């Protein structure tokens, strides 16, 4: 199975089902494997006292609470059903990250087989137990988490019934956008080594370089925010790709995964035909008489590789020429 690419629509629909449906179309057109939304009940997720995150306030204004912002971004069950149907029509998997227990039940009732744990829920034990008990594939984002917290979350999911072979843990930095110096991409590899799970990367950097690098490091899953228009108002648009950029990322990922190969060092079929032209043979450095002792003074190495390999140099030096050789003629035994 190749790299599983999730086009993260998130809340970039701004509460509009029409926009969300267009995002499904754009993700499918870009070649993503899945398009992912966010499922939450604002009242079940946040209190009236919960402040906006710094980046949310910057993008949506200081006025209003996080709860007010979330209410405007909710999708109804009917919306979810419409999005799921559009995904079926477009041949792309429908995913959504549930942010509360009520939303976990909603997604399970829709028949989802893959469940996404958002970074903010990685320390929510009742939530993790509910997700782990569903028996599906679980993808866990780890933004803001220490290794110990990720270890505890994985253990909670496992204890609830999800085997580690059915988990993918995504390295993530919860900053929108994330500066390259804050990515620490090799921590993704450390998660796999420490936890014995498949790993991937959920990206909030600008551009394409970091998620493509993650594929080269062995990411099984790549998740990247996208939007129909980065100039739209809303908390996540600024750190998102536009549709043409999303398509470019997917295409680049497919190139990289093909280029990774199987890890066995051997000549490829494409280069075998160049061996004779690029390598060398042992040849006469000057005219050599029959019976003359072959030495470093009368031998050299030159292209093409139609004669004796220079790796047999020590075997040839000190022997006698079996016949006369003209300058540049390949030596024979």
C-alpha positions as CSV (number, residue, x, y, z in Angstrom):
1,X,0.0,0.0,0.0
2,X,1.3,3.4,-0.9
3,X,1.4,6.6,1.2
4,X,-2.2,7.4,2.4
5,X,-2.8,11.1,1.6
6,X,-5.4,12.9,3.7
7,X,-6.6,16.2,2.4
8,X,-7.6,18.0,5.6
9,X,-10.7,20.2,4.9
10,X,-11.1,20.7,8.6
11,X,-13.4,23.7,9.2
12,X,-12.2,25.5,6.0
13,X,-15.8,25.2,4.7
14,X,-16.7,28.0,7.2
15,X,-19.9,26.2,8.1
16,X,-21.2,26.0,4.5
17,X,-22.2,22.6,3.2
18,X,-21.9,23.9,-0.4
19,X,-18.3,24.9,0.3
20,X,-17.6,21.5,2.0
21,X,-19.0,19.7,-1.0
22,X,-16.8,21.7,-3.4
23,X,-13.8,20.7,-1.1
24,X,-14.6,17.0,-1.6
25,X,-14.5,17.6,-5.3
26,X,-11.2,19.4,-5.1
27,X,-9.6,16.8,-2.9
28,X,-10.7,14.0,-5.3
29,X,-9.5,15.9,-8.3
30,X,-6.1,16.4,-6.6
31,X,-5.7,12.7,-6.2
32,X,-5.9,12.5,-2.4
33,X,-6.9,9.2,-0.8
34,X,-9.2,10.8,1.8
35,X,-10.8,14.1,2.6
36,X,-11.2,14.8,6.3
37,X,-13.5,17.2,8.1
38,X,-14.0,17.9,11.8
39,X,-17.1,16.7,13.7
40,X,-18.0,18.4,17.0
41,X,-20.8,19.7,19.1
42,X,-19.7,23.2,20.2
43,X,-21.4,22.8,23.5
44,X,-19.9,19.4,24.1
45,X,-16.4,20.6,23.2
46,X,-15.9,23.9,24.9
47,X,-17.2,26.0,27.8
48,X,-18.3,29.6,27.3
49,X,-15.1,30.6,29.1
50,X,-12.7,28.8,26.7
51,X,-10.5,31.4,25.0
52,X,-9.6,31.2,21.3
53,X,-6.1,30.0,20.5
54,X,-3.7,32.7,19.5
55,X,-3.8,31.9,15.8
56,X,-7.6,31.6,15.9
57,X,-7.9,35.1,17.5
58,X,-5.5,36.5,14.9
59,X,-7.5,35.1,12.0
60,X,-11.0,35.6,13.3
61,X,-10.7,38.6,15.6
62,X,-10.5,38.9,19.3
63,X,-14.2,39.4,19.7
64,X,-16.3,36.4,20.8
65,X,-15.4,33.2,22.6
66,X,-14.1,29.9,21.2
67,X,-17.6,28.6,21.7
68,X,-19.1,31.2,19.5
69,X,-16.5,30.5,16.8
70,X,-17.2,26.7,17.0
71,X,-21.0,27.1,16.7
72,X,-20.5,28.8,13.3
73,X,-18.4,25.9,12.1
74,X,-20.5,22.9,13.1
75,X,-21.8,20.4,10.5
76,X,-25.1,18.6,11.1
77,X,-25.7,14.9,10.7
78,X,-27.5,15.7,7.4
79,X,-24.4,17.6,6.3
80,X,-22.2,14.6,7.2
81,X,-24.5,12.3,5.2
82,X,-24.3,14.6,2.2
83,X,-20.5,14.8,2.3
84,X,-20.2,11.0,2.7
85,X,-22.4,10.5,-0.3
86,X,-20.4,13.0,-2.4
87,X,-17.2,11.1,-1.4
88,X,-18.7,7.9,-2.6
89,X,-19.5,9.5,-5.9
90,X,-16.0,11.0,-6.3
91,X,-14.2,7.8,-5.2
92,X,-12.5,9.3,-2.2
93,X,-12.7,8.1,1.4
94,X,-14.7,10.3,3.8
95,X,-13.0,10.9,7.1
96,X,-13.7,13.2,10.0
97,X,-12.1,13.8,13.4
98,X,-14.5,13.6,16.3
99,X,-13.8,16.1,19.0
100,X,-16.2,14.8,21.7
101,X,-18.0,11.6,22.7
102,X,-21.2,12.6,21.1
103,X,-19.4,13.1,17.8
104,X,-17.6,9.7,18.1
105,X,-21.1,8.1,18.3
106,X,-22.2,10.1,15.2
107,X,-19.2,9.0,13.1
108,X,-19.6,5.3,14.2
109,X,-23.2,5.4,13.3
110,X,-22.3,6.6,9.8
111,X,-20.2,3.4,9.3
112,X,-16.7,4.9,9.3
113,X,-13.9,2.3,9.6
114,X,-11.1,4.8,10.1
115,X,-11.1,7.2,13.1
116,X,-8.9,10.2,13.6
117,X,-7.8,11.4,17.1
118,X,-7.0,15.1,16.9
119,X,-4.1,16.4,18.8
120,X,-6.2,18.2,21.4
121,X,-7.8,14.9,22.4
122,X,-4.6,12.9,23.1
123,X,-4.9,13.4,26.8
124,X,-8.7,12.7,27.0
125,X,-8.9,9.2,28.5
126,X,-12.7,8.7,28.2
127,X,-12.5,9.8,24.6
128,X,-9.6,7.5,23.8
129,X,-11.4,4.6,25.3
130,X,-14.4,5.3,23.2
131,X,-12.4,5.5,20.0
132,X,-10.3,2.4,20.9
133,X,-13.4,0.3,21.5
134,X,-14.8,0.9,18.0
135,X,-12.5,-1.7,16.4
136,X,-11.5,0.3,13.4
137,X,-8.2,1.8,12.2
138,X,-7.1,4.7,14.3
139,X,-4.9,7.7,13.2
140,X,-3.6,9.7,16.1
141,X,-2.2,13.2,15.8
142,X,0.4,14.2,18.5
143,X,0.7,17.9,18.4
144,X,1.6,19.5,21.8
145,X,2.4,16.0,23.2
146,X,5.4,14.6,24.9
147,X,6.6,11.1,24.1
148,X,5.2,9.9,27.5
149,X,1.8,11.4,26.6
150,X,1.8,9.7,23.2
151,X,2.8,6.4,24.9
152,X,-0.1,6.7,27.4
153,X,-2.6,7.5,24.6
154,X,-1.5,4.5,22.5
155,X,-1.7,2.2,25.6
156,X,-5.2,3.5,26.3
157,X,-6.4,2.8,22.7
158,X,-4.8,-0.7,22.9
159,X,-6.4,-1.5,26.3
160,X,-9.8,-0.4,24.8
161,X,-9.4,-2.9,22.0
162,X,-7.4,-1.4,19.1
163,X,-4.3,-3.3,18.2
164,X,-1.1,-1.4,17.5
165,X,-1.0,-2.8,14.0
166,X,-4.3,-0.9,13.4
167,X,-2.8,2.4,14.6
168,X,-0.9,5.2,12.8
169,X,0.7,7.8,14.9
170,X,1.2,11.2,13.2
171,X,4.0,13.5,14.3
172,X,2.5,17.0,14.4
173,X,3.3,20.6,15.5
174,X,0.2,22.5,16.6
175,X,1.1,25.9,15.2
176,X,-0.6,27.6,12.3
177,X,1.6,28.0,10.3
178,X,4.5,25.9,11.7
179,X,8.0,27.3,11.1
180,X,10.5,24.8,9.7
181,X,12.6,25.2,12.9
182,X,9.7,23.9,14.9
183,X,8.9,20.8,12.8
184,X,11.5,18.3,14.3
185,X,10.6,15.9,11.6
186,X,12.9,13.1,12.7
187,X,10.7,12.8,15.8
188,X,8.3,11.0,13.5
189,X,10.9,8.2,13.2
190,X,11.5,8.1,16.9
191,X,7.7,7.6,17.5
192,X,7.8,4.5,15.4
193,X,10.9,3.1,17.1
194,X,9.5,3.8,20.6
195,X,5.9,2.6,20.1
196,X,6.1,-0.1,17.5
197,X,3.4,1.5,15.3
198,X,3.2,2.9,11.8
199,X,3.9,6.6,11.6
200,X,3.1,9.6,9.5
201,X,3.0,13.3,9.5
202,X,0.3,15.9,9.9
203,X,1.6,19.1,8.4
204,X,1.0,22.8,9.2
205,X,4.0,24.3,7.5
206,X,3.7,26.5,4.4
207,X,4.5,24.9,1.1
208,X,5.2,21.3,0.1
209,X,8.8,20.6,1.1
210,X,8.2,19.2,4.6
211,X,5.4,16.6,3.9
212,X,7.4,15.4,0.9
213,X,10.5,15.0,3.1
214,X,8.3,13.0,5.6
215,X,7.5,10.5,2.8
216,X,11.2,10.1,2.2
217,X,11.7,9.4,5.9
218,X,9.0,6.6,5.8
219,X,5.7,8.3,6.5
220,X,2.8,5.9,5.9
221,X,0.2,8.7,6.1
222,X,0.4,12.4,5.2
223,X,-2.2,14.9,6.3
224,X,-2.3,18.4,5.0
225,X,-4.8,21.3,5.4
226,X,-6.3,22.7,2.2
227,X,-8.7,25.4,1.3
228,X,-10.5,26.6,-1.8
229,X,-9.1,30.1,-1.3
230,X,-6.4,31.0,1.2
231,X,-7.8,34.6,1.5
232,X,-11.1,33.4,3.0
233,X,-11.8,34.3,6.6
234,X,-11.4,31.6,9.2
235,X,-8.9,30.1,11.6
236,X,-7.1,27.6,9.4
237,X,-7.0,29.1,5.8
238,X,-3.6,30.8,6.1
239,X,-1.8,27.5,6.8
240,X,-3.6,25.6,4.0
241,X,-2.8,24.7,0.5
242,X,-5.0,25.7,-2.4
243,X,-6.3,23.0,-4.7
244,X,-3.6,23.3,-7.4
245,X,-0.9,23.1,-4.6
246,X,-2.7,20.1,-3.1
247,X,-2.5,18.3,-6.5
248,X,1.1,19.2,-6.8
249,X,1.8,17.8,-3.3
250,X,0.0,14.5,-4.1
251,X,1.9,14.2,-7.4
252,X,5.2,14.8,-5.7
253,X,4.4,12.3,-3.0
254,X,3.7,9.6,-5.6
255,X,7.0,10.4,-7.3
256,X,8.9,10.1,-4.0
257,X,7.3,6.8,-3.0
258,X,8.1,5.3,-6.4
259,X,11.6,6.6,-6.1
260,X,12.1,4.9,-2.7
261,X,12.1,1.5,-4.2
262,X,12.7,-1.7,-2.2
263,X,16.0,-0.8,-0.6
264,X,18.1,-3.4,-2.4
265,X,21.2,-1.9,-4.0
266,X,21.6,-3.1,-7.6
267,X,21.8,-1.6,-11.0
268,X,18.4,-0.6,-12.4
269,X,17.3,-1.8,-15.8
270,X,17.4,1.8,-17.0
271,X,21.1,2.1,-16.3
272,X,22.5,-1.3,-17.3
273,X,22.9,-0.1,-20.9
274,X,25.2,2.6,-19.8
275,X,27.8,0.4,-18.1
276,X,30.0,-0.3,-21.1
277,X,30.2,3.4,-22.0
278,X,30.8,4.7,-18.5
279,X,33.2,2.1,-17.0
280,X,36.8,1.3,-18.0
281,X,39.0,-1.5,-19.1
282,X,42.7,-2.1,-18.6
283,X,44.4,-0.9,-21.8
284,X,47.9,-0.3,-23.1
285,X,49.3,3.1,-22.1
286,X,51.8,2.8,-25.1
287,X,52.7,0.2,-27.6
288,X,53.7,-3.0,-25.8
289,X,55.8,-5.8,-27.3
290,X,54.9,-9.5,-27.1
291,X,56.4,-11.0,-23.9
292,X,57.0,-7.6,-22.3
293,X,56.3,-7.4,-18.5
294,X,53.0,-5.6,-17.9
295,X,53.4,-2.8,-15.3
296,X,52.0,0.5,-14.1
297,X,54.3,2.2,-16.7
298,X,52.8,0.5,-19.7
299,X,49.2,0.0,-18.6
300,X,46.3,2.4,-17.8
301,X,42.6,2.3,-17.5
302,X,40.2,3.9,-20.1
303,X,36.7,3.6,-21.4
304,X,34.9,1.5,-22.7
305,X,34.4,-1.4,-20.4
306,X,34.7,-4.1,-23.1
307,X,37.9,-5.6,-21.8
308,X,39.4,-6.7,-18.4
309,X,38.0,-4.8,-15.4
310,X,40.5,-2.5,-13.6
311,X,39.5,-4.2,-10.4
312,X,41.8,-7.1,-11.7
313,X,44.8,-4.6,-11.9
314,X,46.9,-6.5,-9.3
315,X,46.3,-9.7,-11.1
316,X,47.5,-8.3,-14.4
317,X,50.5,-6.3,-13.3
318,X,53.7,-8.4,-13.4
319,X,52.5,-10.8,-16.0
320,X,53.9,-11.0,-19.6
321,X,52.1,-9.7,-22.6
322,X,50.7,-12.7,-24.5
323,X,51.1,-10.7,-27.8
324,X,51.9,-7.2,-29.0
325,X,49.4,-4.5,-28.0
326,X,49.0,-1.1,-29.7
327,X,48.4,2.0,-27.5
328,X,44.8,2.1,-26.1
329,X,44.2,-1.5,-27.1
330,X,42.4,-3.6,-24.4
331,X,44.8,-6.0,-22.7
332,X,44.0,-9.7,-23.1
333,X,45.1,-12.7,-21.0
